[in-house]
Amino acid sequence: MQLEGFLEASRGRFPDKIALICGDRRLSYRDVERDANRLAHGLIALGVERGDRVAVYLDNSVEAVLSIFAILKAGAVFLLVNPTTKADKLAYILNNCRARVLVAHAAKRRVIDAIRDKTPHLQSVVLAGGGRSSHRAAWSWDDVLKTETADGPPSKRSIDIDLAALIYTSGSTGQPKGVMMTHLNMVTAARSITRYLENSPDDVILNALPLSFDYGLYQVLMTFLVGATLVLERSFAYPQLVVDRLAAERVTGFPLVPTMAAMLLEMKDFTAENAPHLRYVSNTGAVLPPAHIERLRALFPTTAIYSMYGLTECKRVAYLPPDQLASRPTSVGKAIPNTEVWIVDGEGRRVGPGAVGELVVRGSHVMKGYWEQPEETDRVLRPGPLPGERVLHTGDLFTMDDEGYLYFQGRRDDMIKTRGQKVSPKEIENVLYAFDAVAEAAVFGVADPIAGQAIKAVVVLREGALVTDQDLRRHCANRLEDFMVPAIIEVRAQLPKTPNGKIDKRTVEAMTAS
């Protein structure tokens, strides 16, 4: 099955059901299928061929969702570029994958005009929202949709081992690298996730995560797979507006990242009554601190809370069944359905329960590789247990208990070595989050002539909190071994975030080192 089949099958089952709510727009499955087909025909008329790359440079919007399915229907490969991306990085991504078409909003005309002479492979620009660009081949959204008046889909051009998407992620060189995901990879992941979340046509899923973040993207794919309804918010910049939607649209599923959870927990008037139909909350992107988990459980006593772990190279790896939250609050769970995981030491040998090592993932959702980076691909995709297969070495350090539950210890390059001891920043961050006055925390190692590395913590306090670094150090000393207590604690008004809402720890380190 190809990804566009999610839309086509649900359109056949629920043609008049509302599939997508965005602002004041409400589209049925029939509406989405019709417009995606027309856009697909328009892209083909612009010269898009099987396997071509088409970039989508849009905010969360109806047009972004239609573009995803239209590109797939045209047999092409979609890539979603965060709409806050600046001209130089946008040009790099478009050139790296030799994108043929760019779909953007007219509000981005200046950025597009700035890259006009830097993107020789870009043959057409499609602008939503009215207006024109000075690009050599700019088209309006409405004109492209009118290219073909027939509502039927184009002839199938792809099979399930063809590329469906390139998902750009940060690279070690400082330039983003394209994760190659096939239809099979993404169909497998969507089916596995909807299985353990028990998604059904009755679900109404609210997504305020950027579609350029694979966690946000999969909310679209999963909704259309099961025939549910997606409430698409532009962002979580105005939490109260999003919270109001929870009740108004009878939302049953709400995906979060930890920074969103922290903002919700800061809202004084937010209670379960604001989300009376909420069946589940999910979290990934970073591990939820146990203190936040406990507060969410108290806030939503009848809502299932799923703590999860994944990475772009395979989408999702593990989930913690909600009934295990109380007994395993620091675990990210066990392998998702149709996935196998194990932990290896530095020599690639499997290790037993309790031992720290690198997590390895085996499954048909594992990426095909990094776009035109064979050496980087070979570094993370290595021979598996069966002849001819390759498995994903994640670079993430975990332990596994004797029942198969995973416990994140940090990135291989994040572990702090102090006084001859290895320390997980995540463990210290969890302790800091358990202090009521702490809203956000980032922990890392800094060079120290005696200890090798000293532990540094940078924290943001809750509004109105009056706490000193000595109070925080005393709190840590009461809960951690002496070598794990931060030697340096710095309080800041805010911490920088990545476009996906995670704390940007590398930027924090750079700021504090300058």
C-alpha positions in Angstrom: 0.0 0.0 0.0 1.2 3.6 -0.7 0.6 6.5 1.7 -1.9 8.2 -0.5 -4.0 5.1 -0.1 -4.8 6.2 3.4 -6.8 9.2 2.0 -8.4 7.2 -0.8 -9.6 4.3 1.4 -11.1 6.7 4.0 -12.7 8.7 1.3 -14.4 5.5 0.1 -15.6 4.7 3.6 -16.5 8.1 4.9 -16.9 10.5 2.0 -19.0 13.1 3.8 -17.2 12.9 7.2 -15.1 15.9 8.3 -11.5 14.9 7.8 -9.7 18.2 8.4 -10.5 21.3 10.6 -8.1 24.2 10.3 -9.1 27.6 11.5 -12.7 28.2 10.3 -12.2 25.7 7.4 -13.8 22.3 7.6 -13.1 19.8 4.7 -14.7 16.4 4.3 -12.8 13.4 3.0 -14.5 14.0 -0.3 -13.2 17.6 -0.4 -9.7 16.6 0.5 -9.6 13.8 -2.1 -11.0 16.1 -4.8 -8.6 18.9 -4.2 -5.5 16.6 -3.7 -6.4 15.0 -7.1 -6.6 18.3 -8.8 -3.3 19.5 -7.3 -1.7 16.2 -8.3 -2.8 16.7 -11.9 -1.5 20.3 -11.8 1.9 19.2 -10.5 2.1 16.6 -13.3 1.3 19.3 -15.8 4.2 21.3 -14.4 6.5 18.4 -15.3 6.7 16.5 -12.0 7.6 12.9 -12.7 7.9 9.8 -10.7 10.6 10.1 -8.0 10.9 13.9 -8.3 11.3 15.9 -5.1 8.7 18.5 -4.3 9.2 20.8 -1.3 6.4 22.2 0.9 7.4 25.4 2.7 4.1 26.2 4.4 2.7 26.7 7.9 0.3 24.1 9.3 -2.6 24.7 6.9 -5.1 23.0 4.6 -2.8 23.7 1.7 0.0 21.8 3.5 -2.1 18.7 4.0 -3.4 18.8 0.4 0.2 19.2 -0.9 1.4 16.1 0.9 -1.3 13.8 -0.6 -1.1 15.5 -4.0 2.7 15.0 -4.3 2.3 11.3 -3.4 -0.5 10.9 -5.9 1.8 12.4 -8.6 4.3 9.7 -7.8 6.8 12.2 -6.3 8.7 12.5 -3.0 7.6 15.2 -0.6 9.8 17.1 1.9 8.4 19.5 4.5 10.6 22.5 5.3 9.9 24.4 8.5 8.3 27.7 7.5 10.8 29.6 9.7 13.7 28.3 7.7 15.8 31.2 6.3 16.9 31.6 2.7 20.4 30.1 2.9 19.3 26.9 4.6 16.2 26.6 2.3 18.5 26.9 -0.7 20.8 24.3 0.7 18.0 21.8 1.2 16.4 22.4 -2.2 19.8 22.0 -3.9 20.8 19.0 -1.9 17.8 17.0 -3.1 17.5 18.9 -6.4 13.8 19.7 -5.8 11.8 20.3 -8.9 8.9 22.3 -7.4 8.5 24.4 -4.3 5.0 24.9 -2.8 5.0 28.0 -0.5 2.8 30.8 0.8 2.8 34.2 -0.9 4.0 35.7 2.4 7.3 34.0 1.7 7.9 35.8 -1.6 11.0 37.6 -0.3 12.7 34.4 0.8 11.8 32.7 -2.5 13.0 35.7 -4.5 16.3 35.7 -2.6 17.0 32.1 -3.7 15.9 32.5 -7.2 19.4 32.4 -8.7 20.8 29.9 -6.2 18.5 27.0 -7.0 19.1 25.9 -10.6 17.1 22.7 -10.3 13.9 24.4 -9.1 11.7 24.6 -12.1 8.4 25.9 -10.6 7.1 27.7 -7.5 3.5 27.3 -6.5 2.2 30.1 -4.3 -0.8 29.8 -2.0 -2.5 32.8 -0.5 -2.5 35.0 -3.6 0.3 37.1 -5.1 3.2 36.4 -7.4 6.9 35.9 -7.1 9.7 37.1 -9.4 10.8 33.5 -9.7 11.2 32.5 -13.3 8.3 30.0 -13.2 5.9 31.0 -10.4 2.3 29.8 -10.4 -0.6 30.6 -8.2 -2.2 27.8 -6.2 -5.6 28.4 -7.8 -4.2 28.3 -11.3 -2.5 24.9 -10.6 -5.7 23.4 -9.2 -7.5 24.5 -12.3 -5.1 22.8 -14.6 -7.2 19.7 -14.4 -10.9 19.8 -13.8 -11.4 16.1 -13.4 -11.7 14.9 -9.8 -10.2 11.5 -10.3 -6.7 10.6 -9.2 -3.8 10.2 -11.6 -2.7 6.7 -12.6 -0.6 5.1 -9.9 3.1 5.7 -10.4 4.7 4.3 -7.3 5.1 1.0 -5.4 5.7 0.6 -1.7 9.5 0.4 -1.9 9.7 3.8 -3.7 10.6 6.9 -1.7 7.7 8.8 -0.2 9.4 11.5 1.8 12.7 13.1 2.6 12.8 14.3 6.2 15.7 16.7 6.9 17.3 16.4 10.3 20.4 18.0 11.9 23.7 16.5 10.8 27.1 16.3 12.5 28.6 18.6 9.9 26.2 21.4 10.7 24.3 20.9 7.4 20.9 19.0 7.5 20.8 15.6 6.0 17.8 14.0 4.3 16.3 10.8 5.9 14.9 8.7 3.1 11.6 7.1 4.0 9.8 4.8 1.6 6.0 4.2 1.4 6.6 0.9 3.2 8.6 2.6 6.0 5.9 5.1 6.7 2.9 2.8 6.2 4.5 0.4 8.7 5.1 3.1 11.2 1.6 4.6 11.0 -0.1 1.2 11.3 2.0 0.2 14.3 1.4 3.5 16.2 -2.4 3.6 15.5 -2.5 0.0 16.7 -1.1 0.7 20.2 -2.9 4.0 20.5 -6.1 2.2 19.5 -7.0 4.9 17.0 -10.4 4.6 15.4 -12.8 6.6 13.1 -14.3 8.0 16.3 -11.1 9.9 17.2 -10.6 13.6 16.9 -6.9 14.4 17.0 -5.6 17.9 17.7 -2.2 18.7 16.3 -0.3 21.9 17.2 3.1 20.5 16.2 4.7 21.6 13.0 4.2 19.2 10.1 7.9 19.6 9.3 8.5 17.7 12.6 7.8 14.0 11.9 5.7 13.7 15.1 3.4 16.4 13.6 3.4 14.9 10.1 2.3 11.5 11.4 -0.8 13.0 13.1 -2.0 13.7 9.5 -1.0 10.2 8.2 -2.5 8.4 11.2 -5.8 10.4 11.1 -6.3 9.6 7.4 -5.3 6.0 7.9 -8.1 5.3 10.4 -10.7 7.7 9.0 -10.6 10.0 12.0 -10.8 13.8 12.2 -7.8 16.1 12.4 -7.9 19.5 14.1 -4.8 21.3 12.8 -3.5 24.2 14.7 -0.9 26.5 13.3 1.2 26.3 16.5 1.1 26.2 20.3 2.1 29.9 20.6 -1.2 30.7 22.2 -2.0 27.8 24.5 -5.4 29.1 25.6 -6.7 29.1 22.0 -5.6 25.5 21.6 -7.1 24.5 25.0 -10.4 26.1 23.9 -10.4 23.8 20.9 -10.1 20.7 23.0 -13.7 21.0 24.3 -15.2 22.8 21.3 -14.1 20.0 18.9 -14.6 17.1 21.3 -10.9 16.2 20.9 -9.9 12.6 21.9 -6.2 12.6 21.1 -3.6 15.2 22.0 0.1 14.8 21.0 2.6 16.8 23.1 6.3 17.4 23.5 7.6 18.2 27.0 7.7 22.0 26.5 4.0 21.9 25.6 3.3 19.8 28.7 5.1 22.3 30.9 3.1 25.2 29.4 -0.2 23.4 30.0 0.8 22.6 33.6 1.5 26.3 34.1 -2.0 27.3 33.2 -3.8 28.0 36.4 -7.3 27.5 35.2 -6.7 24.4 33.1 -8.5 21.3 34.4 -9.9 18.1 33.0 -13.1 20.0 32.4 -11.3 21.8 29.6 -10.9 18.5 27.7 -13.9 16.3 28.7 -13.6 13.9 25.8 -9.8 13.4 25.9 -9.0 9.7 25.6 -5.2 9.9 25.3 -2.2 12.2 25.5 1.0 11.2 23.9 4.6 12.5 24.3 7.8 12.1 22.4 10.6 14.3 21.2 12.2 14.1 24.7 11.5 12.1 27.8 8.8 13.6 30.0 10.2 14.2 33.5 8.5 11.9 36.1 7.3 15.0 38.0 5.4 16.2 34.9 4.0 12.7 34.3 2.6 12.7 37.8 1.0 16.1 37.4 -0.5 15.1 34.1 -2.0 12.0 35.6 -3.5 14.0 38.4 -4.9 16.5 35.9 -6.3 13.9 33.6 -7.3 10.9 35.9 -9.3 9.2 33.2 -7.0 9.9 30.2 -4.4 7.4 29.0 -0.9 9.0 28.9 1.6 7.4 26.5 5.2 8.1 27.0 7.1 7.3 23.8 10.5 7.3 22.2 11.5 7.5 18.6 13.9 9.1 16.1 13.6 10.4 12.6 15.4 7.5 11.1 12.7 5.1 12.0 9.9 7.3 13.3 8.9 5.4 16.5 10.8 2.8 18.5 9.0 2.3 21.9 5.9 3.2 23.9 5.0 2.8 27.5 1.5 1.3 28.1 -0.4 3.7 30.3 -0.9 1.1 32.9 2.9 0.9 33.4 3.3 4.7 34.2 3.1 4.3 37.9 5.5 1.4 38.2 8.0 2.5 35.5 7.8 6.4 35.4 11.3 6.7 33.9 10.8 4.2 31.1 10.0 5.1 27.5 8.5 1.6 27.2 9.0 -1.4 25.1 9.3 -2.0 21.3 6.2 -0.9 19.3 4.3 -3.6 17.4 6.3 -5.3 14.5 9.6 -4.0 15.8 12.6 -5.7 17.5 15.2 -3.8 19.7 18.3 -4.8 21.6 21.3 -3.1 23.2 24.9 -3.5 22.3 28.3 -2.5 23.8 31.1 -0.7 22.0 32.1 -3.9 20.2 28.6 -4.5 18.9 27.9 -7.4 21.3 24.4 -7.7 22.9 24.3 -6.9 26.6 22.0 -8.1 29.3 19.5 -6.4 31.5 20.7 -3.3 33.3 23.8 -2.7 31.2 24.2 0.6 29.4 24.7 0.4 25.7 23.6 1.6 22.3 20.0 0.9 21.2 19.6 -1.1 17.9 16.3 -1.2 16.0 15.1 -3.8 13.5 12.0 -3.3 11.4 10.5 -2.4 8.1 10.0 1.2 9.3 13.8 1.8 9.4 14.9 4.4 6.9 16.4 3.5 3.5 19.4 5.8 4.3 20.6 9.4 4.2 20.1 11.1 0.9 23.3 10.8 -1.1 25.4 10.2 2.0 26.6 6.6 1.8 29.3 6.9 4.5 26.8 8.4 7.0 24.3 5.7 6.0 26.8 3.0 6.6 27.7 4.4 10.0 24.2 3.9 11.3 22.8 1.1 9.1 24.9 -1.9 9.8 24.6 -5.7 9.1 21.8 -7.3 11.1 21.4 -10.8 12.4 20.0 -12.2 9.1 22.0 -12.3 5.9 21.5 -9.3 3.6 19.6 -7.1 6.1 20.7 -3.9 7.9 19.6 -2.6 11.2 19.6 0.9 12.8 22.2 1.8 15.4 20.6 4.8 17.0 23.5 6.4 18.8 21.3 6.6 21.9 22.3 5.0 25.2 19.8 2.9 27.0 19.4 0.2 29.6 16.7 -2.5 29.3 15.2 -4.4 32.2 14.5 -8.1 32.2 10.9 -7.5 30.8 12.1 -5.6 27.8 11.3 -2.0 29.0 13.8 0.6 27.9 15.3 3.5 30.0 17.0 6.4 28.2 20.4 7.3 29.5 21.4 10.0 26.9 23.1 10.4 23.6 26.4 8.7 23.2 28.0 12.1 22.9 25.9 13.6 25.7 27.1 11.4 28.5 29.2 13.4 31.1 32.5 11.9 32.3 33.3 13.4 35.7 35.6 12.2 38.4 36.0 9.0 36.4 32.2 8.4 36.5 29.7 8.4 33.6 26.7 10.6 34.3 23.5 10.8 32.4 22.3 14.5 32.0 18.7 13.2 31.8 18.9 11.8 35.3 19.9 15.1 36.7 17.3 17.0 34.6 14.6 14.7 36.0 15.7 15.6 39.6 15.6 19.3 38.8 12.2 19.0 37.2 10.9 17.5 40.5 11.7 20.8 42.2 8.4 22.7 42.0 10.1 26.0 41.2 11.8 24.7 38.0 10.0 25.0 34.7 12.8 24.0 32.3 16.3 22.5 32.7 19.3 21.6 30.6 22.3 19.8 31.9 25.7 19.2 30.2 29.4 18.8 30.9 31.9 21.6 30.8 35.7 21.3 30.7 37.3 21.1 34.2 41.0 20.6 34.9 40.4 18.5 37.9 37.2 16.5 37.3 37.7 16.2 33.5 34.2 17.5 33.1 32.1 19.5 35.6 28.4 19.2 35.6 26.5 22.4 34.7 22.8 23.0 34.9 20.9 25.9 33.3 17.4 26.4 34.6 14.3 28.5 34.0 12.2 29.1 37.1 8.4 29.3 37.2 6.9 32.7 37.3 7.2 34.3 40.7 9.6 31.7 42.1 12.2 32.9 44.5 14.9 30.3 44.5 18.7 30.5 44.7 21.3 28.2 43.1 22.1 27.0 46.6 18.5 25.9 47.0 18.7 23.9 43.7 22.1 22.4 44.6 20.7 21.4 48.0 17.7 19.8 46.3 20.0 17.8 44.0 22.3 16.8 46.9 19.4 15.3 48.6 18.5 13.1 45.6 21.8 12.3 43.8 25.2 10.8 44.5 27.7 13.5 45.3 29.5 13.3 41.9 26.2 13.9 40.1 25.4 17.2 41.9 25.9 20.1 39.5 29.0 22.1 40.2 27.6 25.1 38.3 23.9 26.2 38.3 22.8 29.2 36.2 19.3 30.7 36.2 18.0 32.2 33.0 14.8 33.8 31.9 14.3 31.4 29.0 16.0 28.6 27.1 16.4 28.5 23.3 14.2 26.0 21.5 14.5 24.1 18.2 11.8 24.5 15.6 10.2 21.3 17.0 9.8 22.8 20.5 12.7 20.9 22.2 15.2 22.7 24.3 18.2 23.4 22.1 20.9 22.1 24.4 23.8 22.8 21.9 22.8 26.5 21.8 22.5 26.6 25.6 26.0 25.2 25.8 27.4 27.7 23.3 25.7 30.6 25.1 27.0 29.7 28.5 30.5 29.1 27.1 30.8 32.5 25.5 
